[in-house]
Amino acid sequence: MRLITKAFLIVIGTHSSPGPGEAGGGIWWDVAVPEVGNSELMEVARSEYVRKRSLQHGVV
């Protein structure tokens, strides 16, 4: 059961610097699938995310 039924928007101000990311802007956001949940679909999505992330180079 969800306790909160409305959506939220989170805005984070950033300053760009040279480097990888969108058009060389130096900003990269990794928005992961949640580690916990109560649906099989979420578990499958998380497993796929972890598998694909392991194939990336230079990821900490």
N, C-alpha and C positions, 0 to 999 in steps of 0.2 A: 504494500500500500504506500503510495506517495503521500508525504506530508505536505509538500509544497506543490501547488498546481500551476504556478505561473512561471514564465520564462524569465531569465536574467541575462543581461549583457554585461560583460566585463571588458573594460577598455584599459589597455596598458600602454602608456606613452613610451616610446623608444627613440633613441638617437641612432641613426644609421652610420655605419663605418664600412670602409672597403673590405670586401671579403665575399665568401659564398652566400648564396641566397637569391632571392628574387632580383634579377637584373644586376647582380653583383652588389646589392645594397648592404650585404653583411648581416641581414636579419633572417633567422630561420626558426620557425616554431614547430616543434614536434608535439602534435596533439594526439596522445595515445588513447587507445581503447581502454576503458577502465579495467583494473585487475580483478575486481570482484563484481558480481552481479547475480541475478537469479534467472538468467535465460541461457539456453543452449546456444542460441545465435550469438550472444555476447561472448561466450567462452570460445566459440569457433573464431570469431573476429579477433579476439585477443591473441589466440594462438597464431593466427596468420600475421598479425602485426609483429609479434615477437620474432617469428621466422623471417619476415622481410627485413626487419631492423638488423638482424644478425648478418644480413648480406651487405649492409652498407659499410663503406670504408670510413675510417676516422670518426666513428660514432663512439661517444663515451657513455 
